Amino acid sequence: MLGTGLRNCLLNNFQPLASRTDKGELWENTVFRMIADKIGADSIQY
């Protein structure tokens, strides 16, 4: 995911997921992108 990779690069944080403090945010972004790719980001409301 480009957004996550760019975020990690800007934060200079490439630690394994198990040792990250922001893993919840990373998972949320991953799930959002998977749903958005299937139904379109404009269709998602939360």
Order of alpha helices (4+ residues) and beta strands (2+ residues): alpha-alpha
